[in-house]
Amino acid sequence: MNSFFTCHPVQHSFQLFSVEHLVTLAIIVIIGAFIFLCRKQLRKKMFVFILLSLILIASETAYQAWEISCHQWSAETSLPLQLSDIVVLLAAVMLITKSRLLFYFVYFAGISSSVQAMITPDLGGYAYAQFRYVQFYVSHGGVVLACCMLIAVCRYEPTFRSLWVSVVSVNLYGGFIYAMNRLLGANYLYMMKKPEHASLLDVLGPHPWYLVWIEGIMILSFLVLYLPFWVHKKIKGDKNKVNFIEAE
């Protein structure tokens, strides 16, 4: 138990795309598929929404407590201000309130940031048998699963307008974070400099030009996330048109 809650990496550091990493990602994908396959049954079990919301809140609360207990908490690094962190809390509220506005934002900003975080995590070397690793994937994977719940069970769909509203919202949030970074001497959203560990930002040029590339990648990722729904609407529209012609 002590090694699980250790404040420092032990045994071996995290290895990108190791067996443990791939299995973790596979588990999240399988649970997501289960949600869609069992969507009719889940409509009769609304407590699942509350349970997932509580898991997300507990995950973030446990992380803050762990940081404090390890004497690692600081306003410069530990506040839940990273986009992939703030959407954890928003997703918890979304599950309880069934808010469409929150769904639109969490779907685009939450899934894109959470998926990127899970594929190339900033874990500081913590491996799969440690609290930080488990908490990280529970919270970020939970955001993706929360969106799956509202899509599969509540039949929510993002709109093209909500895509661009989300782009504007993320940029406004970025402006707020820039001010917080200047105030705290922090580097939330990596707006002030690149992370010390290897990341996608390493191939996007020096500061501040990589921020321009991030903007483009964000818009592209939002478009990719909207694509399945655009295709679905297109197919549905064509079917309705055919049915209307046949009826005539």
C-alpha positions as CSV (number, residue, x, y, z in Angstrom):
1,M,0.0,0.0,0.0
2,N,2.8,2.4,0.8
3,S,4.4,1.8,-2.6
4,F,1.1,2.5,-4.2
5,F,0.8,6.0,-2.6
6,T,4.5,6.7,-2.8
7,C,5.5,10.3,-3.4
8,H,8.3,9.3,-5.8
9,P,8.4,6.9,-8.7
10,V,9.7,3.5,-7.7
11,Q,10.8,0.2,-9.5
12,H,10.6,1.6,-13.0
13,S,9.4,4.9,-14.7
14,F,6.5,5.1,-17.1
15,Q,7.2,3.8,-20.5
16,L,5.3,5.2,-23.4
17,F,3.3,2.5,-25.3
18,S,4.4,-0.2,-22.9
19,V,2.2,-3.2,-22.4
20,E,0.7,-1.6,-19.3
21,H,0.0,1.7,-21.1
22,L,-1.7,-0.1,-24.1
23,V,-3.8,-2.3,-21.7
24,T,-4.9,0.8,-19.8
25,L,-6.0,2.5,-23.1
26,A,-7.7,-0.7,-24.2
27,I,-9.7,-1.0,-20.9
28,I,-11.1,2.6,-21.4
29,V,-12.0,1.7,-25.1
30,I,-13.8,-1.5,-24.0
31,I,-15.8,0.3,-21.3
32,G,-16.8,3.0,-23.9
33,A,-17.9,0.2,-26.3
34,F,-19.8,-1.4,-23.4
35,I,-21.7,1.9,-22.8
36,F,-22.9,2.0,-26.4
37,L,-23.8,-1.7,-26.5
38,C,-25.8,-1.5,-23.3
39,R,-27.3,2.0,-23.8
40,K,-30.9,0.8,-23.6
41,Q,-30.3,-0.9,-20.2
42,L,-28.3,2.1,-18.9
43,R,-31.4,4.4,-19.6
44,K,-33.1,2.5,-16.7
45,K,-30.1,2.9,-14.4
46,M,-29.6,6.6,-14.1
47,F,-27.6,6.1,-10.8
48,V,-24.7,5.3,-13.1
49,F,-24.5,9.0,-14.0
50,I,-24.2,9.9,-10.4
51,L,-21.6,7.2,-9.7
52,L,-19.4,8.3,-12.6
53,S,-19.7,11.9,-11.4
54,L,-18.7,11.0,-7.9
55,I,-15.7,9.0,-9.3
56,L,-14.5,12.0,-11.2
57,I,-14.9,14.3,-8.2
58,A,-13.2,11.8,-5.9
59,S,-10.3,11.3,-8.3
60,E,-9.5,15.1,-8.4
61,T,-10.0,15.4,-4.7
62,A,-7.7,12.4,-4.0
63,Y,-5.0,13.9,-6.2
64,Q,-5.1,17.2,-4.4
65,A,-4.9,15.4,-1.0
66,W,-2.0,13.2,-2.3
67,E,-0.1,16.3,-3.5
68,I,-0.5,17.9,-0.1
69,S,0.4,14.8,1.8
70,C,3.6,14.5,-0.3
71,H,4.4,18.1,0.3
72,Q,4.4,18.6,-3.4
73,W,1.4,20.9,-3.7
74,S,2.0,24.4,-5.0
75,A,-0.1,27.0,-6.8
76,E,2.4,27.0,-9.6
77,T,1.8,23.4,-10.6
78,S,-1.0,21.8,-8.6
79,L,-4.1,23.8,-9.3
80,P,-6.6,22.1,-11.6
81,L,-6.1,24.7,-14.4
82,Q,-4.8,22.5,-17.2
83,L,-7.6,22.1,-19.7
84,S,-7.6,18.3,-19.3
85,D,-8.0,18.9,-15.5
86,I,-10.7,21.5,-15.5
87,V,-12.9,19.4,-17.9
88,V,-12.8,16.6,-15.2
89,L,-14.8,18.9,-12.9
90,L,-17.0,20.1,-15.7
91,A,-17.7,16.5,-16.8
92,A,-18.8,15.7,-13.2
93,V,-21.3,18.6,-13.2
94,M,-22.4,17.7,-16.7
95,L,-23.3,14.2,-15.7
96,I,-25.6,15.4,-12.8
97,T,-27.2,18.4,-14.6
98,K,-27.4,16.8,-18.1
99,S,-26.4,20.3,-19.4
100,R,-26.2,20.4,-23.2
101,L,-23.9,23.5,-23.0
102,L,-21.5,21.7,-20.8
103,F,-21.7,18.6,-23.1
104,Y,-20.8,20.6,-26.1
105,F,-17.7,22.1,-24.4
106,V,-16.6,18.9,-22.7
107,Y,-17.1,16.8,-25.8
108,F,-14.8,19.0,-27.9
109,A,-12.3,20.4,-25.4
110,G,-12.5,17.5,-23.0
111,I,-12.1,14.6,-25.3
112,S,-9.4,16.2,-27.4
113,S,-7.3,17.2,-24.4
114,S,-8.0,14.0,-22.4
115,V,-7.1,11.7,-25.3
116,Q,-3.9,13.6,-26.0
117,A,-3.1,13.5,-22.3
118,M,-3.7,9.7,-22.1
119,I,-1.7,8.9,-25.2
120,T,1.3,11.1,-24.2
121,P,0.9,11.5,-20.4
122,D,2.8,13.9,-18.2
123,L,3.2,11.5,-15.3
124,G,6.7,12.4,-14.1
125,G,7.7,8.7,-14.3
126,Y,4.9,7.2,-12.2
127,A,4.1,3.7,-13.4
128,Y,0.9,1.7,-13.6
129,A,1.2,0.3,-10.1
130,Q,1.2,3.7,-8.4
131,F,-1.6,6.0,-7.3
132,R,-0.7,8.9,-9.7
133,Y,-0.9,6.6,-12.7
134,V,-4.3,5.1,-11.7
135,Q,-5.7,8.5,-10.7
136,F,-4.6,10.1,-14.0
137,Y,-6.3,7.5,-16.2
138,V,-9.4,7.3,-14.0
139,S,-10.0,11.1,-14.3
140,H,-9.1,11.5,-18.0
141,G,-10.7,8.3,-19.1
142,G,-13.7,9.3,-17.0
143,V,-14.2,12.4,-19.1
144,V,-14.3,10.4,-22.3
145,L,-16.7,7.9,-20.8
146,A,-18.9,10.7,-19.5
147,C,-19.3,12.0,-23.0
148,C,-20.1,8.4,-24.2
149,M,-22.8,8.2,-21.6
150,L,-24.6,11.4,-22.8
151,I,-24.2,10.4,-26.5
152,A,-25.3,6.8,-26.1
153,V,-27.8,7.0,-23.3
154,C,-29.2,10.6,-23.6
155,R,-28.7,10.8,-27.4
156,Y,-26.9,14.2,-27.2
157,E,-25.1,15.3,-30.4
158,P,-22.6,18.2,-30.8
159,T,-23.5,20.8,-33.4
160,F,-21.3,22.6,-35.9
161,R,-22.1,25.9,-34.1
162,S,-21.0,24.4,-30.8
163,L,-17.7,23.4,-32.3
164,W,-16.8,27.1,-33.0
165,V,-18.3,28.2,-29.7
166,S,-15.9,25.7,-28.0
167,V,-13.0,27.1,-30.0
168,V,-13.8,30.6,-28.8
169,S,-14.3,29.4,-25.2
170,V,-10.9,27.6,-25.1
171,N,-9.2,30.7,-26.4
172,L,-10.9,32.9,-23.8
173,Y,-9.9,30.3,-21.1
174,G,-6.3,30.5,-22.5
175,G,-6.3,34.3,-22.0
176,F,-7.4,33.8,-18.4
177,I,-4.7,31.1,-17.9
178,Y,-2.0,33.4,-19.4
179,A,-2.9,36.1,-16.8
180,M,-2.8,33.4,-14.1
181,N,0.6,32.2,-15.3
182,R,2.0,35.7,-15.1
183,L,0.5,36.2,-11.7
184,L,1.7,32.9,-10.2
185,G,4.9,32.4,-12.2
186,A,3.4,29.2,-13.5
187,N,3.2,27.4,-16.9
188,Y,-0.4,26.1,-17.1
189,L,-1.4,25.0,-20.6
190,Y,2.4,25.2,-21.4
191,M,1.8,28.8,-22.5
192,M,5.0,30.2,-21.2
193,K,7.4,27.4,-22.2
194,K,7.5,23.8,-23.4
195,P,7.4,21.0,-20.8
196,E,10.7,19.6,-19.7
197,H,9.8,16.0,-20.8
198,A,9.5,15.0,-24.4
199,S,6.2,15.9,-26.0
200,L,4.4,16.7,-29.2
201,L,5.4,20.4,-28.7
202,D,9.0,19.5,-29.4
203,V,8.2,19.3,-33.1
204,L,6.1,22.4,-33.3
205,G,8.9,25.0,-33.1
206,P,10.1,27.4,-30.5
207,H,8.0,29.5,-28.1
208,P,5.7,31.3,-28.9
209,W,5.2,29.9,-32.4
210,Y,4.2,26.4,-31.1
211,L,1.1,28.1,-29.6
212,V,0.0,28.9,-33.2
213,W,0.4,25.3,-34.2
214,I,-1.5,24.2,-31.1
215,E,-4.4,26.4,-32.2
216,G,-4.5,24.8,-35.6
217,I,-4.2,21.3,-34.1
218,M,-7.1,22.1,-31.7
219,I,-9.4,23.2,-34.5
220,L,-8.5,20.2,-36.6
221,S,-9.1,17.8,-33.7
222,F,-12.5,19.5,-33.1
223,L,-13.4,19.0,-36.7
224,V,-12.4,15.3,-36.5
225,L,-14.6,14.9,-33.4
226,Y,-17.5,16.4,-35.2
227,L,-17.0,14.4,-38.4
228,P,-18.9,11.2,-37.2
229,F,-21.9,13.3,-36.4
230,W,-21.8,15.2,-39.7
231,V,-21.6,11.9,-41.6
232,H,-24.5,10.5,-39.5
233,K,-26.7,13.6,-40.2
234,K,-25.8,13.4,-43.9
235,I,-26.8,9.8,-44.1
236,K,-30.0,10.4,-42.1
237,G,-30.9,13.3,-44.3
238,D,-30.4,11.3,-47.5
239,K,-32.6,8.5,-46.1
240,N,-35.3,11.0,-45.2
241,K,-35.1,12.5,-48.7
242,V,-35.5,9.0,-50.3
243,N,-38.4,8.1,-48.0
244,F,-40.1,11.4,-48.9
245,I,-39.7,10.8,-52.6
246,E,-41.0,7.2,-52.3
247,A,-44.0,8.4,-50.3
248,E,-44.9,10.7,-53.1
